Amino acid sequence: MTRDMHDRIDWNQARRALTRLPRGDDVPECDRTAAVAIILRERSRRTEVLLIRRAQRAGDPWSGHMGLPGGHREAGDPDLLATAVRETREEIGLDLGLLAELLGSLPDMQASARGQTLSMRITPFVFGLVDTVEPQASAEVEEVLWAPTGPLARSEHPKHVRVEHAGTTVELPGWDVRGRTVWGLTYQMLSTLFRALESAAP
């Protein structure tokens, strides 16, 4: 994939790339399921991805972390796509059913927090925003920002995070996005998207 293709993602190419991915069948059965939304938009001839900083909340393993809108599937959600749409609307006020095109999904992932594996299976859905409406922070989200995809895909601003796991210090990769650290599941999901686009490039 060329530099320009990282900076400006073609949505049709993204759809093709996402259909070729495995579905995450290697993820074990989990007690809970969840979904997140990877939301892309085009601004000034470059593609940006939406990131959020979660509010500080006791008992939340991702409290204060940078991430993607999403959450647990609730009894009223007909499927995990509905979960991603509902959670995005609740967290940042964007109705993806009206304002975005579904481009596809990434393979399911098993959740982890601070180096600990959780019994939760997460499905990331990828959307292309077709409206100019801006998202809004909420009680669950302290900050919303857009990050250009090109620098992330090229790891132009790497950042490593050290976590304790099983008595050992592990260094995990991430990115510095305007002074915020993006790592963990969000880093893995976006990296998977970028690799899929690269593999599908002409």
C-alpha positions as CSV (number, residue, x, y, z in Angstrom):
1,M,0.0,0.0,0.0
2,T,1.4,3.4,-0.9
3,R,1.7,6.3,1.4
4,D,-1.3,8.0,-0.2
5,M,-3.5,4.9,0.2
6,H,-2.8,5.0,4.0
7,D,-3.7,8.7,4.2
8,R,-6.9,8.3,2.2
9,I,-8.8,5.0,2.6
10,D,-11.0,4.0,-0.3
11,W,-14.3,2.7,1.2
12,N,-14.9,0.3,-1.6
13,Q,-11.5,-1.2,-1.2
14,A,-12.1,-1.4,2.6
15,R,-15.3,-3.4,1.9
16,R,-13.4,-5.8,-0.2
17,A,-10.6,-6.2,2.3
18,L,-13.0,-6.8,5.2
19,T,-14.9,-9.6,3.4
20,R,-11.6,-11.5,3.0
21,L,-10.9,-11.6,6.7
22,P,-11.5,-14.7,9.0
23,R,-14.3,-14.3,11.5
24,G,-12.2,-14.9,14.6
25,D,-13.2,-18.6,15.1
26,D,-10.1,-19.1,17.2
27,V,-11.6,-16.9,20.0
28,P,-13.0,-19.2,22.7
29,E,-16.6,-19.1,23.9
30,C,-17.0,-16.3,26.4
31,D,-19.5,-15.3,29.1
32,R,-20.3,-12.0,27.5
33,T,-20.3,-10.4,24.0
34,A,-19.7,-6.8,23.0
35,A,-19.2,-4.6,19.9
36,V,-17.3,-1.5,19.1
37,A,-17.5,0.9,16.1
38,I,-14.5,2.0,14.1
39,I,-15.8,5.2,12.5
40,L,-13.9,6.7,9.5
41,R,-14.5,10.0,7.8
42,E,-12.8,12.0,5.0
43,R,-11.6,15.5,5.7
44,S,-9.4,17.6,3.5
45,R,-8.6,14.6,1.3
46,R,-7.4,12.4,4.1
47,T,-9.1,9.7,6.2
48,E,-9.6,10.1,9.9
49,V,-10.7,7.6,12.6
50,L,-12.8,8.6,15.6
51,L,-11.2,7.9,19.1
52,I,-12.7,8.5,22.5
53,R,-11.3,8.9,26.0
54,R,-13.5,7.0,28.5
55,A,-14.7,8.7,31.6
56,Q,-13.1,7.9,34.9
57,R,-15.3,5.3,36.6
58,A,-14.7,3.0,39.5
59,G,-14.8,-0.7,38.5
60,D,-14.3,0.0,34.8
61,P,-11.2,-1.8,33.6
62,W,-10.8,0.7,30.8
63,S,-11.5,3.8,32.9
64,G,-9.8,6.8,31.4
65,H,-8.4,4.9,28.4
66,M,-8.4,5.9,24.8
67,G,-10.7,3.6,22.8
68,L,-13.6,3.2,20.4
69,P,-17.3,3.7,21.1
70,G,-19.0,0.5,22.0
71,G,-20.0,-1.8,24.9
72,H,-21.8,-4.9,26.1
73,R,-24.7,-6.5,24.2
74,E,-27.9,-5.9,26.0
75,A,-31.0,-8.1,26.0
76,G,-32.9,-5.8,23.7
77,D,-30.1,-5.8,21.0
78,P,-31.1,-8.1,18.1
79,D,-27.5,-8.6,17.2
80,L,-24.0,-7.2,17.8
81,L,-24.3,-4.7,15.0
82,A,-27.3,-3.2,16.8
83,T,-25.1,-3.1,19.9
84,A,-22.4,-1.1,18.2
85,V,-25.0,1.4,16.8
86,R,-26.8,1.8,20.1
87,E,-23.7,2.2,22.2
88,T,-22.3,4.8,19.7
89,R,-25.5,6.8,19.9
90,E,-25.6,6.7,23.7
91,E,-21.9,7.5,24.1
92,I,-21.3,10.2,21.5
93,G,-24.6,11.1,20.0
94,L,-24.0,9.7,16.5
95,D,-26.7,7.6,14.9
96,L,-24.7,5.3,12.6
97,G,-27.9,3.9,11.1
98,L,-28.6,7.3,9.6
99,L,-25.2,8.9,9.3
100,A,-22.8,6.2,8.2
101,E,-22.3,3.3,5.8
102,L,-21.4,-0.1,7.2
103,L,-18.2,-1.2,5.5
104,G,-17.8,-4.6,7.2
105,S,-16.4,-6.1,10.4
106,L,-13.0,-7.3,11.7
107,P,-12.5,-10.7,13.3
108,D,-13.8,-11.2,16.8
109,M,-11.3,-10.6,19.6
110,Q,-11.1,-11.7,23.2
111,A,-11.1,-8.7,25.5
112,S,-8.2,-8.0,27.9
113,A,-7.6,-5.2,30.4
114,R,-4.2,-4.3,31.9
115,G,-2.7,-7.6,30.8
116,Q,-5.5,-9.8,32.0
117,T,-7.7,-11.8,29.6
118,L,-11.4,-11.4,30.2
119,S,-14.3,-13.7,29.3
120,M,-15.7,-11.3,26.7
121,R,-15.8,-11.6,22.9
122,I,-15.7,-8.3,21.0
123,T,-16.8,-7.7,17.4
124,P,-15.4,-4.5,15.8
125,F,-17.6,-3.0,13.0
126,V,-16.2,-0.5,10.5
127,F,-18.3,2.4,9.3
128,G,-17.8,5.3,6.9
129,L,-19.4,8.5,8.0
130,V,-21.4,10.2,5.3
131,D,-22.6,13.3,7.3
132,T,-20.7,16.3,8.6
133,V,-22.3,16.1,12.1
134,E,-19.8,16.2,15.0
135,P,-19.9,13.7,17.9
136,Q,-20.4,15.0,21.4
137,A,-18.9,13.7,24.7
138,S,-21.3,12.3,27.3
139,A,-21.2,11.1,30.9
140,E,-19.4,8.0,29.7
141,V,-17.0,9.8,27.4
142,E,-14.7,12.6,28.5
143,E,-13.2,13.4,25.1
144,V,-13.8,12.7,21.4
145,L,-11.1,13.3,18.8
146,W,-10.4,12.5,15.2
147,A,-6.9,11.1,14.3
148,P,-5.5,10.8,10.7
149,T,-5.2,7.2,9.7
150,G,-1.9,7.6,7.7
151,P,0.4,8.4,10.7
152,L,-1.2,5.5,12.7
153,A,-0.8,3.0,9.9
154,R,2.8,4.0,9.5
155,S,3.4,4.1,13.3
156,E,5.0,7.6,12.9
157,H,4.5,8.3,16.6
158,P,5.0,5.0,18.5
159,K,4.4,4.7,22.2
160,H,5.1,1.7,24.4
161,V,3.1,0.9,27.6
162,R,4.4,-1.3,30.4
163,V,1.9,-3.5,32.2
164,E,2.3,-6.1,34.9
165,H,1.2,-9.6,33.9
166,A,1.7,-12.8,36.0
167,G,4.5,-11.1,37.9
168,T,6.3,-10.0,34.8
169,T,6.5,-6.5,33.2
170,V,5.4,-6.7,29.6
171,E,5.9,-3.8,27.1
172,L,3.0,-3.4,24.7
173,P,3.0,-1.3,21.5
174,G,0.9,1.8,21.0
175,W,0.7,5.2,19.4
176,D,1.0,8.8,20.7
177,V,-2.0,10.7,19.4
178,R,-1.7,14.4,20.3
179,G,-0.4,13.5,23.7
180,R,-2.9,10.6,24.3
181,T,-1.7,7.0,24.4
182,V,-3.7,4.6,22.2
183,W,-2.8,0.9,23.0
184,G,-4.3,-2.4,23.9
185,L,-7.4,-3.6,22.1
186,T,-7.9,-0.3,20.2
187,Y,-4.3,-0.6,18.9
188,Q,-4.9,-4.2,17.9
189,M,-8.1,-3.6,16.1
190,L,-6.9,-0.6,14.1
191,S,-3.6,-2.5,13.3
192,T,-5.8,-5.4,12.0
193,L,-7.7,-3.0,9.8
194,F,-4.6,-1.4,8.3
195,R,-3.1,-4.9,7.6
196,A,-6.3,-6.0,5.9
197,L,-6.2,-2.9,3.7
198,E,-2.5,-3.5,2.8
199,S,-3.2,-7.1,1.8
200,A,-6.0,-6.1,-0.5
201,A,-4.1,-3.3,-2.2
202,P,-3.6,-3.7,-6.0
